[in-house]
Structure formats: C-alpha cells, structure tokens
Amino acid sequence: MKHRYYPVLLLAPAIFAACMKDDDDEAIPAPTPVACGVDGMRLQGAIGSESFCANASLFADLSIVLTANGISQTGTSLTMELDSVDVGAHAASTDVNRVLYTDQLGLPWNSSNAAPATVHITSHDTTANRIQGSITGTLYAPAGSEGRTVNASFDLTYIE
C-alpha cells in the first residue's frame, strides 16, 4: 500500500513541466532587409527626403509602353510609363516617359513638361525581357507646390 503513489509522484514533475509556459513566446521582430528586392526585380531610390523601396508589390509589363509600378510597405508608390526603352537618356515629362510618385497621403507627384526629369536606360535585354536604369530630376504636385527631387534606380524583368 505504501508504494502505490510512487509512480504518480515520479510522473508529477514531468506533467507539470510540460504544462509550463515557454519563456520564448514573445514576438520576434522581422529582420530589416539589407537590399531592396532582388536582381531583375528592384525599384528603389529617394524621393525628396524619403527613401523608397518597392517591397510590397512590383510589376513590369511591356505592351505599347513599358509600365512598371512598385508599392512600398509604407503605402507610397512609384510608377513609370516609358515610351522610350532604348539604351540612353530620355526626357520624362507629362506627355512622354511619364513618372508618377504617390506619397503616403495619396498626393500625386508627376514629371512635368516645364522641367522634365530624365530616365537613363543603362541596359535593355529584349531576349530576357530585362531593363535597367535610373530616374533623376524633379517631380511636381498638380497644385503647383515646390517639387520633390527623385533619384531612383530600377532593375526589372517584364512580361509582354
């Protein structure tokens, strides 16, 4: 009769230990990415004093023009509608090679005819559907406010 409770007493610490809460249940923060995107799918830069990285969504499509759109996790977006896809420097205005940045408030900042930005195509591989380059200049809000400088680069693989 004395030894009836020994097996229960021996198992009790194991049962209670299995029911204890783990100490490492705290949320582990996601690591900050070192680079923006990967080779062939990258759109990043600085617009005004804000950095931009298309880390939420990015696509590129070539039909009549090359359209590329990137959205950041902060809600900003950068869109290019490129009529000129040959290697070289091309003016980016309201009428041709349009560049549009939408800030966190949803305000549009466009390339303009009065002071065009510049799209530099550094490489365009039509076999691999890959285009690389940069955008420099100033984007303007329609209300006529002071412009925001843009200094962005892209490395995009597009669909046709």
ABEGO torsion letter per residue (X at the ends): XAAAAAAAAAAAAAAAAAABBBAAABBBBBBBBABBEBBGBBBBEBBEABBBBBAABBBBBBBABBBBBBBBAAGBBBBBBBABABBEBBBBBAABGBBBBBBAAGBBBBBBAABBBBBBBABBBAAAGBBBEBBBEBBBBAAGBBBBBBBBBBBBBBBX
